Amino acid sequence: MSLRNKKLLTLFLPVAVILVLDQISKQLVRTTPELHRLDVIEGWLAFNFTKNPGMAMGMDWLSTPMISIVAIVATIAIITYILFTIENANLAYLFCMGLILGGALGNITDRIFMAIVGGYGGVLDGHVVDFIHFNLRIGDTAVFPYIFNVADIAITTSIIAMLLFHKKIMPEPNEEEAADGDGETVGTVPSGLETETDKPSEATPASSITDGQQSSAPGSDVDAEDQTRSSGM
């Protein structure tokens, strides 16, 4: 397998896995009334089936169709950027981006089709299915009040990993660009910062002066003869 094909596999395999897991889990919870309200780990983790018409964390700054369009355009832009820069990308970066794309496509699938399936709207009117809820509370305060899904987990995990290990994960410039950058900086001293050793010597060696005098002597005789002949004429 060529390196490019290996990179493409590392990118798109997580996309497919997350997309399938996300849609299967949503379909299972949505169609199973017993899972709509279920304590998985009492006091810690529960299933609470909800339909989110807005963005992550319950934000609803835009209408549902507009949010759907923005999500689709952003996902296409990310895919395009990754494919154009894949030569410089390492496998860890591509794997993380695959998780993000898989999560994005999972939620976009809900936005495109869920309204049609649920009978409450058309294309792009769909609400994202959320059901995972950490219901731990400290006193009267919920530790994490938001409800999310498998797609959200993939996106969040990838972003955290890229922030924590960005020096190892983020793409590096290719060797040719690095070499060009080194060639522009190595051996170059900004104007005005030359050291005394870098400046050309202003003193002329004695040997050079002697050689110059010797080499110019014949020329002086010729000039004197020319002047004499001119005056004689």
Short mmCIF file of the C-alpha atoms (twelve columns), coordinates in Angstrom:
data_MODEL
# 
_entry.id   MODEL 
# 
loop_
_atom_site.group_PDB 
_atom_site.id 
_atom_site.type_symbol 
_atom_site.label_atom_id 
_atom_site.label_alt_id 
_atom_site.label_comp_id 
_atom_site.label_asym_id 
_atom_site.label_seq_id 
_atom_site.Cartn_x 
_atom_site.Cartn_y 
_atom_site.Cartn_z 
_atom_site.pdbx_PDB_model_num 
ATOM 1   C CA . MET A 1   0.000   0.000  0.000   1 
ATOM 2   C CA . SER A 2   1.339   3.390  -0.979  1 
ATOM 3   C CA . LEU A 3   1.811   6.095  1.632   1 
ATOM 4   C CA . ARG A 4   -0.992  8.215  0.144   1 
ATOM 5   C CA . ASN A 5   -3.458  5.309  0.260   1 
ATOM 6   C CA . LYS A 6   -2.438  4.603  3.840   1 
ATOM 7   C CA . LYS A 7   -3.146  8.216  4.744   1 
ATOM 8   C CA . LEU A 8   -6.527  8.138  3.021   1 
ATOM 9   C CA . LEU A 9   -7.435  4.964  4.902   1 
ATOM 10  C CA . THR A 10  -6.378  6.529  8.206   1 
ATOM 11  C CA . LEU A 11  -8.596  9.513  7.443   1 
ATOM 12  C CA . PHE A 12  -11.758 7.846  6.143   1 
ATOM 13  C CA . LEU A 13  -11.889 4.691  8.272   1 
ATOM 14  C CA . PRO A 14  -12.669 6.686  11.472  1 
ATOM 15  C CA . VAL A 15  -15.213 8.676  9.460   1 
ATOM 16  C CA . ALA A 16  -17.088 5.510  8.513   1 
ATOM 17  C CA . VAL A 17  -16.861 3.919  11.980  1 
ATOM 18  C CA . ILE A 18  -18.090 7.012  13.842  1 
ATOM 19  C CA . LEU A 19  -20.867 7.653  11.322  1 
ATOM 20  C CA . VAL A 20  -22.173 4.068  11.613  1 
ATOM 21  C CA . LEU A 21  -21.925 3.940  15.433  1 
ATOM 22  C CA . ASP A 22  -23.587 7.333  15.763  1 
ATOM 23  C CA . GLN A 23  -26.538 6.524  13.528  1 
ATOM 24  C CA . ILE A 24  -27.099 3.043  14.978  1 
ATOM 25  C CA . SER A 25  -27.070 4.351  18.547  1 
ATOM 26  C CA . LYS A 26  -29.467 7.195  17.686  1 
ATOM 27  C CA . GLN A 27  -31.830 4.891  15.861  1 
ATOM 28  C CA . LEU A 28  -31.806 2.410  18.731  1 
ATOM 29  C CA . VAL A 29  -32.555 5.037  21.376  1 
ATOM 30  C CA . ARG A 30  -35.099 6.863  19.242  1 
ATOM 31  C CA . THR A 31  -37.143 3.752  18.486  1 
ATOM 32  C CA . THR A 32  -36.901 2.139  21.930  1 
ATOM 33  C CA . PRO A 33  -39.162 3.869  24.493  1 
ATOM 34  C CA . GLU A 34  -37.395 2.103  27.378  1 
ATOM 35  C CA . LEU A 35  -34.178 3.939  26.491  1 
ATOM 36  C CA . HIS A 36  -35.732 7.402  26.408  1 
ATOM 37  C CA . ARG A 37  -35.268 7.741  30.174  1 
ATOM 38  C CA . LEU A 38  -32.823 5.273  31.628  1 
ATOM 39  C CA . ASP A 39  -30.307 5.437  34.477  1 
ATOM 40  C CA . VAL A 40  -27.215 3.669  33.176  1 
ATOM 41  C CA . ILE A 41  -25.118 4.460  36.265  1 
ATOM 42  C CA . GLU A 42  -27.382 5.940  38.913  1 
ATOM 43  C CA . GLY A 43  -26.380 9.459  39.827  1 
ATOM 44  C CA . TRP A 44  -23.684 9.551  37.136  1 
ATOM 45  C CA . LEU A 45  -24.816 8.544  33.656  1 
ATOM 46  C CA . ALA A 46  -28.249 8.354  32.093  1 
ATOM 47  C CA . PHE A 47  -30.000 8.194  28.726  1 
ATOM 48  C CA . ASN A 48  -32.332 11.159 28.188  1 
ATOM 49  C CA . PHE A 49  -33.690 11.215 24.640  1 
ATOM 50  C CA . THR A 50  -33.913 14.757 23.234  1 
ATOM 51  C CA . LYS A 51  -34.013 16.430 19.813  1 
ATOM 52  C CA . ASN A 52  -31.763 19.480 19.466  1 
ATOM 53  C CA . PRO A 53  -32.856 22.005 16.792  1 
ATOM 54  C CA . GLY A 54  -29.859 24.273 17.456  1 
ATOM 55  C CA . MET A 55  -26.122 23.924 17.757  1 
ATOM 56  C CA . ALA A 56  -23.897 22.285 20.328  1 
ATOM 57  C CA . MET A 57  -24.468 23.137 23.985  1 
ATOM 58  C CA . GLY A 58  -28.049 24.152 23.200  1 
ATOM 59  C CA . MET A 59  -27.078 27.320 21.307  1 
ATOM 60  C CA . ASP A 60  -29.784 28.453 18.874  1 
ATOM 61  C CA . TRP A 61  -28.480 31.670 17.341  1 
ATOM 62  C CA . LEU A 62  -29.692 30.691 13.861  1 
ATOM 63  C CA . SER A 63  -32.661 28.840 12.414  1 
ATOM 64  C CA . THR A 64  -32.352 25.088 11.977  1 
ATOM 65  C CA . PRO A 65  -32.023 25.217 8.140   1 
ATOM 66  C CA . MET A 66  -29.305 27.880 8.376   1 
ATOM 67  C CA . ILE A 67  -27.399 25.854 10.960  1 
ATOM 68  C CA . SER A 68  -27.649 22.839 8.654   1 
ATOM 69  C CA . ILE A 69  -26.266 24.799 5.690   1 
ATOM 70  C CA . VAL A 70  -23.395 26.221 7.745   1 
ATOM 71  C CA . ALA A 71  -22.528 22.733 9.018   1 
ATOM 72  C CA . ILE A 72  -22.525 21.272 5.500   1 
ATOM 73  C CA . VAL A 73  -20.380 24.071 4.041   1 
ATOM 74  C CA . ALA A 74  -17.906 23.888 6.931   1 
ATOM 75  C CA . THR A 75  -17.564 20.117 6.569   1 
ATOM 76  C CA . ILE A 76  -16.935 20.372 2.814   1 
ATOM 77  C CA . ALA A 77  -14.296 23.059 3.456   1 
ATOM 78  C CA . ILE A 78  -12.537 20.867 6.037   1 
ATOM 79  C CA . ILE A 79  -12.486 17.864 3.710   1 
ATOM 80  C CA . THR A 80  -11.115 19.993 0.855   1 
ATOM 81  C CA . TYR A 81  -8.382  21.464 3.045   1 
ATOM 82  C CA . ILE A 82  -7.307  18.050 4.342   1 
ATOM 83  C CA . LEU A 83  -7.092  16.542 0.862   1 
ATOM 84  C CA . PHE A 84  -5.026  19.481 -0.447  1 
ATOM 85  C CA . THR A 85  -2.572  19.265 2.481   1 
ATOM 86  C CA . ILE A 86  -2.510  15.496 2.939   1 
ATOM 87  C CA . GLU A 87  1.097   15.207 1.700   1 
ATOM 88  C CA . ASN A 88  2.340   17.095 4.767   1 
ATOM 89  C CA . ALA A 89  -0.061  15.443 7.233   1 
ATOM 90  C CA . ASN A 90  0.945   12.653 9.599   1 
ATOM 91  C CA . LEU A 91  -1.243  9.695  10.497  1 
ATOM 92  C CA . ALA A 92  -2.161  10.950 13.965  1 
ATOM 93  C CA . TYR A 93  -3.474  14.219 12.516  1 
ATOM 94  C CA . LEU A 94  -5.476  12.405 9.851   1 
ATOM 95  C CA . PHE A 95  -6.970  10.037 12.433  1 
ATOM 96  C CA . CYS A 96  -8.093  12.969 14.596  1 
ATOM 97  C CA . MET A 97  -9.561  14.763 11.592  1 
ATOM 98  C CA . GLY A 98  -11.342 11.536 10.653  1 
ATOM 99  C CA . LEU A 99  -13.023 11.529 14.072  1 
ATOM 100 C CA . ILE A 100 -14.095 15.153 13.609  1 
ATOM 101 C CA . LEU A 101 -15.456 14.521 10.117  1 
ATOM 102 C CA . GLY A 102 -17.273 11.374 11.247  1 
ATOM 103 C CA . GLY A 103 -18.936 13.287 14.062  1 
ATOM 104 C CA . ALA A 104 -19.823 16.192 11.788  1 
ATOM 105 C CA . LEU A 105 -21.357 13.877 9.177   1 
ATOM 106 C CA . GLY A 106 -23.303 12.030 11.879  1 
ATOM 107 C CA . ASN A 107 -25.025 15.210 13.032  1 
ATOM 108 C CA . ILE A 108 -25.460 16.479 9.456   1 
ATOM 109 C CA . THR A 109 -27.264 13.234 8.610   1 
ATOM 110 C CA . ASP A 110 -29.766 14.031 11.364  1 
ATOM 111 C CA . ARG A 111 -30.239 17.566 10.051  1 
ATOM 112 C CA . ILE A 112 -30.896 16.364 6.503   1 
ATOM 113 C CA . PHE A 113 -33.166 13.366 7.136   1 
ATOM 114 C CA . MET A 114 -34.557 13.391 10.680  1 
ATOM 115 C CA . ALA A 115 -37.331 15.897 9.983   1 
ATOM 116 C CA . ILE A 116 -38.535 13.740 7.087   1 
ATOM 117 C CA . VAL A 117 -38.346 10.570 9.196   1 
ATOM 118 C CA . GLY A 118 -40.118 12.237 12.112  1 
ATOM 119 C CA . GLY A 119 -42.694 13.929 9.898   1 
ATOM 120 C CA . TYR A 120 -42.133 17.436 11.274  1 
ATOM 121 C CA . GLY A 121 -40.349 19.128 8.373   1 
ATOM 122 C CA . GLY A 122 -38.330 18.798 5.213   1 
ATOM 123 C CA . VAL A 123 -34.686 18.554 4.229   1 
ATOM 124 C CA . LEU A 124 -32.401 20.619 6.502   1 
ATOM 125 C CA . ASP A 125 -35.161 20.967 9.130   1 
ATOM 126 C CA . GLY A 126 -33.988 17.948 11.110  1 
ATOM 127 C CA . HIS A 127 -33.152 18.058 14.803  1 
ATOM 128 C CA . VAL A 128 -30.032 16.297 16.074  1 
ATOM 129 C CA . VAL A 129 -30.752 13.321 18.318  1 
ATOM 130 C CA . ASP A 130 -29.021 13.567 21.712  1 
ATOM 131 C CA . PHE A 131 -29.336 11.072 24.534  1 
ATOM 132 C CA . ILE A 132 -26.135 10.735 26.605  1 
ATOM 133 C CA . HIS A 133 -26.338 12.676 29.847  1 
ATOM 134 C CA . PHE A 134 -23.815 12.913 32.683  1 
ATOM 135 C CA . ASN A 135 -26.271 13.734 35.442  1 
ATOM 136 C CA . LEU A 136 -23.789 14.031 38.287  1 
ATOM 137 C CA . ARG A 137 -24.660 16.882 40.620  1 
ATOM 138 C CA . ILE A 138 -22.689 18.637 43.332  1 
ATOM 139 C CA . GLY A 139 -25.276 20.041 45.674  1 
ATOM 140 C CA . ASP A 140 -27.874 21.653 43.443  1 
ATOM 141 C CA . THR A 141 -25.442 22.271 40.572  1 
ATOM 142 C CA . ALA A 142 -25.163 19.930 37.587  1 
ATOM 143 C CA . VAL A 143 -21.538 19.130 36.751  1 
ATOM 144 C CA . PHE A 144 -22.271 18.897 33.024  1 
ATOM 145 C CA . PRO A 145 -25.865 19.813 32.156  1 
ATOM 146 C CA . TYR A 146 -25.646 19.180 28.413  1 
ATOM 147 C CA . ILE A 147 -26.955 16.115 26.602  1 
ATOM 148 C CA . PHE A 148 -24.899 14.813 23.671  1 
ATOM 149 C CA . ASN A 149 -24.343 11.846 21.359  1 
ATOM 150 C CA . VAL A 150 -21.623 9.600  19.906  1 
ATOM 151 C CA . ALA A 151 -20.784 12.148 17.193  1 
ATOM 152 C CA . ASP A 152 -20.179 14.816 19.823  1 
ATOM 153 C CA . ILE A 153 -17.906 12.474 21.776  1 
ATOM 154 C CA . ALA A 154 -15.767 11.837 18.674  1 
ATOM 155 C CA . ILE A 155 -15.447 15.551 17.883  1 
ATOM 156 C CA . THR A 156 -14.653 16.569 21.458  1 
ATOM 157 C CA . THR A 157 -12.138 13.763 22.023  1 
ATOM 158 C CA . SER A 158 -10.293 14.638 18.825  1 
ATOM 159 C CA . ILE A 159 -10.110 18.361 19.610  1 
ATOM 160 C CA . ILE A 160 -8.814  17.703 23.138  1 
ATOM 161 C CA . ALA A 161 -6.164  15.309 21.806  1 
ATOM 162 C CA . MET A 162 -5.010  17.839 19.205  1 
ATOM 163 C CA . LEU A 163 -4.755  20.561 21.833  1 
ATOM 164 C CA . LEU A 164 -2.823  18.404 24.290  1 
ATOM 165 C CA . PHE A 165 -0.464  16.846 21.743  1 
ATOM 166 C CA . HIS A 166 -0.424  19.510 19.036  1 
ATOM 167 C CA . LYS A 167 3.374   19.406 18.625  1 
ATOM 168 C CA . LYS A 168 3.223   15.737 17.615  1 
ATOM 169 C CA . ILE A 169 -0.120  15.728 15.820  1 
ATOM 170 C CA . MET A 170 -0.264  18.926 13.800  1 
ATOM 171 C CA . PRO A 171 1.229   18.778 10.265  1 
ATOM 172 C CA . GLU A 172 4.782   19.988 9.694   1 
ATOM 173 C CA . PRO A 173 6.120   21.765 6.566   1 
ATOM 174 C CA . ASN A 174 7.648   19.473 3.996   1 
ATOM 175 C CA . GLU A 175 11.423  19.018 3.797   1 
ATOM 176 C CA . GLU A 176 11.852  21.239 0.730   1 
ATOM 177 C CA . GLU A 177 10.112  24.170 2.417   1 
ATOM 178 C CA . ALA A 178 12.132  23.625 5.573   1 
ATOM 179 C CA . ALA A 179 15.351  23.540 3.548   1 
ATOM 180 C CA . ASP A 180 14.402  26.748 1.737   1 
ATOM 181 C CA . GLY A 181 13.665  28.417 5.027   1 
ATOM 182 C CA . ASP A 182 17.011  27.326 6.448   1 
ATOM 183 C CA . GLY A 183 18.820  28.539 3.342   1 
ATOM 184 C CA . GLU A 184 17.345  31.995 3.704   1 
ATOM 185 C CA . THR A 185 18.404  32.402 7.310   1 
ATOM 186 C CA . VAL A 186 21.675  30.557 7.696   1 
ATOM 187 C CA . GLY A 187 24.734  32.756 7.092   1 
ATOM 188 C CA . THR A 188 22.673  35.927 6.714   1 
ATOM 189 C CA . VAL A 189 23.265  38.800 9.134   1 
ATOM 190 C CA . PRO A 190 20.784  41.687 9.236   1 
ATOM 191 C CA . SER A 191 22.123  45.033 8.081   1 
ATOM 192 C CA . GLY A 192 23.710  47.044 10.849  1 
ATOM 193 C CA . LEU A 193 24.415  44.005 13.037  1 
ATOM 194 C CA . GLU A 194 27.693  42.886 11.481  1 
ATOM 195 C CA . THR A 195 30.468  42.113 13.911  1 
ATOM 196 C CA . GLU A 196 33.973  43.413 13.409  1 
ATOM 197 C CA . THR A 197 35.032  40.040 12.067  1 
ATOM 198 C CA . ASP A 198 32.204  40.087 9.518   1 
ATOM 199 C CA . LYS A 199 33.147  43.497 8.103   1 
ATOM 200 C CA . PRO A 200 35.736  43.635 5.318   1 
ATOM 201 C CA . SER A 201 39.113  44.816 6.530   1 
ATOM 202 C CA . GLU A 202 39.817  48.451 5.761   1 
ATOM 203 C CA . ALA A 203 43.597  48.076 6.071   1 
ATOM 204 C CA . THR A 204 45.391  47.058 2.898   1 
ATOM 205 C CA . PRO A 205 48.233  44.572 3.336   1 
ATOM 206 C CA . ALA A 206 51.724  45.946 2.729   1 
ATOM 207 C CA . SER A 207 52.410  43.314 0.115   1 
ATOM 208 C CA . SER A 208 49.422  44.527 -1.876  1 
ATOM 209 C CA . ILE A 209 50.669  48.103 -1.739  1 
ATOM 210 C CA . THR A 210 54.130  47.064 -2.904  1 
ATOM 211 C CA . ASP A 211 52.706  45.013 -5.746  1 
ATOM 212 C CA . GLY A 212 50.488  47.893 -6.750  1 
ATOM 213 C CA . GLN A 213 53.363  50.326 -6.831  1 
ATOM 214 C CA . GLN A 214 55.469  47.971 -8.898  1 
ATOM 215 C CA . SER A 215 52.709  47.296 -11.328 1 
ATOM 216 C CA . SER A 216 51.947  50.994 -11.778 1 
ATOM 217 C CA . ALA A 217 55.574  52.089 -12.299 1 
ATOM 218 C CA . PRO A 218 55.832  51.118 -15.996 1 
ATOM 219 C CA . GLY A 219 52.641  52.952 -16.686 1 
ATOM 220 C CA . SER A 220 54.077  56.106 -15.101 1 
ATOM 221 C CA . ASP A 221 57.146  56.013 -17.411 1 
ATOM 222 C CA . VAL A 222 54.911  55.696 -20.450 1 
ATOM 223 C CA . ASP A 223 52.842  58.680 -19.346 1 
ATOM 224 C CA . ALA A 224 55.991  60.772 -18.828 1 
ATOM 225 C CA . GLU A 225 57.276  59.929 -22.330 1 
ATOM 226 C CA . ASP A 226 53.921  60.843 -23.826 1 
ATOM 227 C CA . GLN A 227 53.974  64.194 -22.061 1 
ATOM 228 C CA . THR A 228 57.534  64.922 -23.340 1 
ATOM 229 C CA . ARG A 229 56.611  64.098 -26.914 1 
ATOM 230 C CA . SER A 230 53.513  66.247 -26.687 1 
ATOM 231 C CA . SER A 231 55.478  69.233 -25.390 1 
ATOM 232 C CA . GLY A 232 58.100  68.746 -28.083 1 
ATOM 233 C CA . MET A 233 55.484  68.826 -30.777 1 
# 
